[in-house]
Every structure is written in structure tokens, then in C-alpha cells.
Amino acid sequence: MVAVAMFAPEAKAQTSGERLPNLEARIEPLSPGVTESQVLTELAARNEGRRAALHDYSVLRTYQVIDLKGKVHAEEIGRMEFFSPDKKAFTVSSESGSGLVRHMALNALINSEIEAAAGKEHHDSAISTDNYSLNLLGEQQVGPYRCFVAEAVPKRKDKYLFEGRVWIDMNDYSVVRIEGHPAKKLSFWIQRADFVRQYQKIEGFWLPQKDQTLVQVRLYGKKVLTIDHRDYVVNAGQNTNARSTVRETAVTQPN
């Protein structure tokens, strides 16, 4: 993560600015009879059903490190593939900007996700009763989705948990949006990291749409890491032997 503060300007980003995206709709009163324990219990049950039904997916991702003036310092584009229960692989299709940043920040981030999926470094970060208490604040519209909005309070200081707000779809009981910061300081160099993750519904599954993290690095100031997720293909390999051929390895570089 230290690497995100060390680059020279390269290209112009599509978005810039210090503030992370906010919701415009106001928070409205909660429907009668809804409780925090009910929401968490239903969320856990629905998530288990979705996990069992999701056999595989692939998604085109664009990773960028941007400064507050909108300059892109590093970019990596490629396709992430997932095969249930624990296989992921990433193939790079294009890359630009600082090789140091891509190696130390972007590739490290991708490899960490692959290793976590394989259980090499298991960290329980689920929004569950084991990890969080919820304080329901009301209901709010997030695009086309009507959501419960709650304050998420982590039960321990853990950098894999977050402190902030979570939006849960009132029909599907799935997480639609998360915003906050890690429950524990990430490192001496990272003074603060504020993030927003937005989800999208694709073929009955709720999958990431966009991540945006504003990082304040000691001595170097603020940088923005964005991840765009698009062109999902879900459960395409369910009836093939593709799962046996997917590697757990790190990032595959283009020829």
C-alpha cells in the first residue's frame, strides 16, 4: 500500500476529487417490527443459499491508482475467474503506468484475493453476528433498490472488518452498498482509508460493481484506488470440467 503514494503523473482519470460518492435519497423511518437480529439472521440464510447456487463467474476488472487531480499513476485490466468453492485466477489483458505501483500495490491486492479464496490466509470478514452489531437507522433508496440502512459496529479491532454503514436490500436481504473504514489501522504508513463498495444484481446474484478507496499515506498525502467490475458471466462453466483446470496461482501476465 505504501506504493500508492510514490508515482509520477501518467494519464487523465475519468473521475477525481477528494470526496467519495454519497447517496442523494434521504433516510426514512424504519418499517414497524423490523429488528437488527432479524435482518442479520435473514442475511446469513440468504447468503448461504446464494453461495451454494454460485458455481462460477468471470468478470472484467479495471484497477487504477489516481491522485486527487485525476492523474492515473497505474492501471491494470484483466479478467478474474472464480470456480466454487475456492478457486480464483486473474489474467491481465493490459497494463500501463508505474511498474512499481502495479507490482507493489495492484498485483499484491489481486494475489491476496486469490490466496484468501483458497483459504491460505483465512479471515472471517462476513457481515454476521460473530463479527458485527447492527444499529438500524431506517430505510433508504439506493438506485432501484429499497434498503435497510444500518450502522455496522465491529465486535473487535481487526483490519479485515470495517466500521461504517451497510445497505441491505429489503427483498433479497443482500448487501447493496458498504461504506466506512477499517476497524483497525492498516499500517504505520496508512493513516486512514475510507472506502465505498457498490454491488449490482446479476442473474439473481449480488456481485461487486465498483470499489473506491481514498487512502491517506503518511508523508505522501492522499491517493484513490478504484476497481470497476463489469461484463460478468455467471455459472457458464457449471456443466464443464473447467473447475479442474483453474489455477490458484498469482496474476498471469500478458504475452
C-alpha angles and dihedrals in degrees: 000000000000087000094069090075099052109071139110120228116276116163143349118273124219091234134027143160138102099264123083118225117282132201118250100201116092123241111255130200118285119256113257118270099020115134135186093241091051092052094047093047093049092045091054093048095048092045091054091053092049092049091053092050097046106088100163146338141177127206136185110234133192117198119193136175110206136178123224092263090061098256115147110223097178137007134184126181125188147121124274116205125198128193119184132283105012116338125113132164132178125206118193117224099176140358137184142169128038114008089202092058093046091050099043100034115018101034091042090053093049094046091049090056092050092049093046091052090053091051094244089129107018117196120173103223099151120136094248141127089266092061109024148033115211126214107196112222100180140272128310138179114242105186106299093344127094108214145185107234118208141172108244113215114190116224094218140022101263127147089219091061126067139216116217141064134325130196117210123192110244094217103039099027091225130136110261101173140004128191131173142078135281115285090230130038109266098217145323089273099047106071095177139354119193117185145182124198120188122195131205132204114240121174092335095313127106109224133169117278104175138356122197123179126183108205126192109203122196112255093358105064130220132343133173125226115197131185120190118196118198146143095045120191110195128199092346093138097045093115098037134079091244092119091068092056101049114106127220090216131123128267116324110222124217120256 
